[in-house]
Every structure is written in C-alpha cells, then in structure tokens.
C-alpha cells in the first residue's frame, strides 16, 4: 500500500478516478469516428472506450494519484473490451498512475490463485513468466473466508501489490446482510476485523497493510467507526459524487495525518460535463475542473488545505 | 431454470462438467502444436485451451447436459483467454449444452447491469442489439444485497436466463463467515432465504425459480437442510471429486423426483487420466469414462438407477 500512499502524498490528493466507460458517457464524435472505421461492432466500441479513457487520463494525470477501472464495463464488450482494459492499465501506468482493478473477485483457493495471477502476478508459460493485466491492486469479496484470501496475499507479497476487501458497500441495500448482528458485532465489522488479521504480516512504512477495505462514502458514521476499529487497514471509499457522498461525509475515513483512505469518483469526473451544463465534447476540460474541485473539497474537509 | 432441467431429464444426468483449463492439465502435444505456431504467448495458450475444451466437450456432449467454464482460468490469459471463453461458450451451445459462467460476479446496481448485459443479455450499440458472452446462467455473490441482484433478475426474465447465488461454498474456510449465527439463523441460511425471495416471481414448470444457489458437496448435512428450507431454489453443487465430495454426500441436494440439483466436477473429469493412470493424451477417453461413472454413481445414490 506504500506505493499508493506515496503517490497520494506527492499529488496531495486522496482521489481515485473511476474509469467506468459506459457507452452513453462517451461523446458522439469519438464513437462516430470508430463506427465509421469498423462499423457498429464491439471492436469499434472498445476502441472508443480506450480513446475516451486515454483522454480522461491525460486530463487528470498531474492531479490524481490513481485510477480504478471497473471490470464490468470492459467485460460488457467481450474480449475486445478486455483488450481496451489492458491498454488502459498500461497507459495509466506509463503516466505514473496507480491502477486498482475493480473486479470484486472471489472464489475457492485454487481458483483465487488464477485470479491473483491474472490481476496481480505473472503466469508461467513454459519457462517464461508473463504479466497478464499487471494492475497494482484488485478489489475482492471475502464471503468465502481465509482460504479465498490467502493466494492473493502470497501474490501481493511476491509482486508488491495490494487488495481491497468489500467491507461495507455504498449501495442502498448494503445493510440487508452487512449490517446484521452476529452477537454484538455486525457482519461488516467482522469482515473488517478479518482485514486486520489477513494484513497483519504486511504492514508498511505508513502503518497500513497490503489488505485494504472498501467502505462506502454513503455511510459516514460507519466509515468513522471503522477507521477507529481498523487502524492498519487502508480504505477505498466509493460513493462520492453521483452516488450522493460529499466531502464532509468522507472525512471520517482519514487518520490524524490526513491519510488512511482514497476516495473514488467515477461518473462525477467522467461525466462532469453534464453537471457543468457543457457539451460532451468538453469532457476533458470538465473532468479536470471537477478533479481539482474534488481534491480541494477533500483537502478542506480533512484539514489539509 | 426449466431449460436446464429439461436437459438433465433428457440425458438422465444431473452433472455439469467444469471447464477450468489450467495449463498444467492440457497434454503437451496440444500445447506444443500451438507454441510452435505462435511461440510461448498468451495467444498460443488460449488456442490450446480452446482445443482442449472442444475435445472435452466432444467426449461428453451426449452424456452431460451442461458445462461450467470458470472465468478465472480464462482471465488468467488476458483478452486472448476471454476469446477462448467466448468460443468455448458458442461451441458448447452448438452441441446443445447449457452453459453456466462461473464468475461469482457482484457489484452495486448500475455496475451489475453491466455484468448482466455481458453474460446474460444483449448490449445496444446504436440500433443494434449484440450478444456478448451469451451464457445461459451466471454465478453471483449476494453480499451486497437486493439491489445487486435486481438488474440480474430483469435480464433473466427478458432473455430466459438464470443465476446461481453463492449460499454455502465448498471450501474449507467457508464456515468462517457463512456459518455464523445471526440470532438463530446462520448467514448462509439467510442468504438462502433471500434466494427464495428473489426468485419468487419466476418459478417455472418444475417448481424452481430463475434464482438458484451454490451449495458445496463438501457439507452434506447443510446441503440436506437447505434442500428442505429452499423448495423453489435449484442447487449448483461444486466440490464433488477432486475436492472430496462423493455421490452419497450429494444425495441430500435432490428432491423426491430426483431433481433440484446439478453436481459439478471439473478436475475429476478434465484430469480423469491421472486417476486412471493413463497418459495425458488419453484425456478424452478418460473424461468420457469418468463422466459415465459419475452419472451412474449419482443416479444410484438418488435412486434413479
């Protein structure tokens, strides 16, 4: 997690830009160009996505430390979409950004080893070790327990990568299961406690382990309680902006040094042109303005400005 | 779920063959051919996987009703692997098999819509609606609650597809969270009860809804209790064979008509040549023998033979 925290400190910005390139978000001019070249195909869509992502990255690369591509929006376009994802990862890393793959992957141990290899490790083909997606971190779901997490830990240590485990998600129904009490402790607190246990051998320079937690901006009280409860667990906080979370509601996610969390905005930055009543073609400029506004709002809320 | 059950009845076999093509499982002769053509590349690996899958499908297509490709083993080879997955799905469906994508996907509503589109629905590009993966069912993780499941239900109804929600998984640590009591009810029972609720508007001819449950073969008692508790929920039962479950341990998953569940075997069938002490090149014949043995063992255990 140190690599991520260093980038946050360097840019003085605890923001990650979500790259969830829904086709509706992409300006017609970009899509038209690729549709004219390749027809209305998944291949043309994938090329449009990559061009859009590249332009968003170019617009914010000097402001934000990280991006978070959401796997669903690439899988939606089949293997063409996955190729656009791979190119996005490489392009973002070329620009010095930390890349969190938002896949919420989960499975039994042997299968989790395959996911760990795909996202965080290297695959051996005969004697050659090849990187597949090469992302810096992966979001995962811990419903299956410790033996689902262990293969990830092994890979994280070997390749200096991290994971974020879903603890308390940002969606309206997240309480249905996550808030239920088991004795006096809620399911999400128990999941959080496991993050501390799973991470305890991998605590880095800033006091945070390689096992982070996903905790939604939409539940500010739980965010604050969890920050106290999980001192070595770095938070990835979705739900800011389009989902309703504001800068004040996420300040509880940060520690006394103003670290401890990174806040995600996807639609809020990608589609900033809609909130700013500007044409879609101005998406880059609008994204940049919104990224600066978000940085300033967060730093003000956590007292770093 | 009716489409799956009809195929089970027609073949008189409640077995699904897991297609988890780990590189180590594939005979050298297949890999060598593709490595000589394309070098030690992810592309060559993906071609090897597809050839292996095709031969397994050819060996068992008249015996089994369904196959279950595990997404991790395709993602492990990047977009080349996803192309091999797409080709495997199409080939299996051409042979009349029902295809369950084992992805254990989960996310907030808007993102789940993207996963539903990718696996079960169609994507609209301008005025064209294109199928992406086109699988018949998808495994999902319900940790996020109802608003994560709703977009899937909508797609299942529109395109006559199904989902299987993780309830009690087959791995050793599954009890860490899933067996914990909330009041008098365990987390996996609560998740199971949600499957009944989520499925209740989609009950088909055989009495089962479009919302199935994943329940591991390695916990026979819980399997039996859940069968009673969830009368409208069809079970996908992993953990048979390589993970330790036997025919007797899964019989509790079936209803009085011998329906209600489909049992998965992946390594047990793909790598049947190892258990039969035969060379890897004989994998097709060994897979066929094991598929027949498994069918007979299951039918004997549930009293249909």
Contacts between the chains, C-beta under 8 A, distances in Angstrom:
chain1	res1	chain2	res2	distance
A	20	B	111	7.2
A	22	B	114	7.5
A	23	B	123	7.9
A	23	B	125	7.1
A	35	B	126	7.0
A	40	B	125	4.7
A	40	B	126	4.8
A	40	B	127	7.9
A	40	B	128	5.0
A	41	B	125	7.4
A	42	B	123	7.7
A	42	B	125	7.4
A	42	B	130	6.5
A	42	B	132	7.1
A	44	B	125	7.8
A	45	B	125	5.8
A	70	B	107	7.6
A	70	B	111	5.9
A	70	B	114	7.8
A	72	B	105	7.4
A	72	B	107	6.1
A	72	B	111	4.8
A	72	B	112	7.5
A	72	B	114	3.7
A	72	B	115	4.7
A	72	B	118	6.8
A	73	B	111	7.6
A	73	B	114	5.4
A	75	B	82	7.9
A	75	B	114	7.4
A	75	B	115	6.8
A	75	B	118	4.3
A	75	B	119	7.9
A	75	B	132	7.6
A	75	B	133	7.8
A	76	B	114	4.7
A	76	B	115	7.7
A	76	B	117	5.4
A	76	B	118	4.6
A	76	B	123	5.9
A	76	B	132	6.4
A	77	B	118	8.0
A	77	B	123	7.1
A	77	B	132	6.8
A	78	B	82	6.7
A	78	B	86	6.1
A	78	B	118	7.5
A	78	B	132	4.8
A	78	B	133	6.7
A	79	B	79	4.5
A	79	B	80	7.5
A	79	B	82	3.9
A	79	B	83	4.2
A	79	B	85	7.9
A	79	B	86	6.2
A	80	B	79	7.5
A	82	B	75	7.9
A	82	B	78	6.7
A	82	B	79	3.9
A	82	B	82	4.8
A	83	B	79	4.2
A	85	B	79	7.9
A	86	B	78	6.1
A	86	B	79	6.2
A	102	B	107	8.0
A	104	B	105	7.4
A	104	B	106	5.2
A	104	B	107	5.8
A	104	B	141	7.5
A	105	B	72	7.4
A	105	B	104	7.4
A	106	B	104	5.2
A	106	B	106	7.6
A	106	B	141	5.7
A	106	B	166	7.9
A	107	B	70	7.6
A	107	B	72	6.1
A	107	B	104	5.8
A	108	B	169	6.7
A	108	B	170	6.5
A	108	B	171	4.0
A	108	B	238	7.9
A	108	B	243	7.8
A	109	B	171	6.3
A	111	B	20	7.2
A	111	B	70	5.9
A	111	B	72	4.8
A	111	B	73	7.5
A	112	B	72	7.4
A	114	B	22	7.5
A	114	B	70	7.8
A	114	B	72	3.7
A	114	B	73	5.4
A	114	B	75	7.4
A	114	B	76	4.7
A	115	B	72	4.7
A	115	B	75	6.8
A	115	B	76	7.7
A	117	B	76	5.3
A	118	B	72	6.8
A	118	B	75	4.3
A	118	B	76	4.5
A	118	B	77	8.0
A	118	B	78	7.5
A	119	B	75	7.8
A	123	B	23	7.9
A	123	B	42	7.7
A	123	B	76	6.0
A	123	B	77	7.1
A	125	B	23	7.1
A	125	B	40	4.7
A	125	B	41	7.4
A	125	B	42	7.4
A	125	B	44	7.8
A	125	B	45	5.8
A	126	B	35	7.1
A	126	B	40	4.9
A	127	B	40	7.8
A	128	B	40	5.0
A	130	B	42	6.5
A	132	B	42	7.1
A	132	B	75	7.6
A	132	B	76	6.4
A	132	B	77	6.8
A	132	B	78	4.8
A	133	B	75	7.8
A	133	B	78	6.7
A	141	B	104	7.5
A	141	B	106	5.7
A	141	B	141	5.2
A	141	B	143	5.7
A	142	B	177	7.3
A	143	B	141	5.7
A	143	B	143	5.1
A	143	B	166	6.3
A	143	B	169	7.6
A	143	B	177	6.2
A	143	B	178	7.1
A	144	B	166	7.6
A	144	B	169	5.1
A	144	B	171	5.7
A	144	B	173	6.7
A	144	B	174	5.9
A	145	B	171	7.0
A	145	B	173	3.2
A	145	B	174	5.8
A	145	B	175	7.3
A	145	B	176	3.7
A	145	B	177	5.8
A	145	B	178	7.5
A	146	B	173	4.5
A	146	B	176	6.1
A	147	B	171	5.3
A	147	B	172	5.5
A	147	B	173	4.2
A	148	B	171	6.6
A	148	B	173	6.8
A	166	B	106	7.9
A	166	B	143	6.3
A	166	B	144	7.6
A	169	B	108	6.6
A	169	B	143	7.6
A	169	B	144	5.1
A	170	B	108	6.4
A	171	B	108	4.0
A	171	B	109	6.3
A	171	B	144	5.7
A	171	B	145	7.1
A	171	B	147	5.3
A	171	B	148	6.6
A	172	B	147	5.5
A	173	B	144	6.7
A	173	B	145	3.2
A	173	B	146	4.5
A	173	B	147	4.2
A	173	B	148	6.8
A	174	B	144	5.9
A	174	B	145	5.9
A	175	B	145	7.3
A	176	B	145	3.6
A	176	B	146	6.1
A	176	B	194	7.6
A	177	B	142	7.3
A	177	B	143	6.2
A	177	B	145	5.8
A	177	B	187	7.2
A	177	B	190	6.8
A	177	B	191	7.1
A	177	B	194	8.0
A	178	B	143	7.1
A	178	B	145	7.5
A	180	B	182	4.6
A	180	B	187	7.8
A	180	B	190	7.2
A	181	B	182	6.4
A	182	B	180	4.6
A	182	B	181	6.4
A	182	B	182	5.4
A	182	B	187	7.6
A	187	B	177	7.2
A	187	B	180	7.8
A	187	B	182	7.6
A	187	B	187	6.9
A	190	B	177	6.8
A	190	B	180	7.2
A	191	B	177	7.1
A	194	B	176	7.7
A	194	B	177	8.0
A	238	B	108	7.9
A	243	B	108	7.8
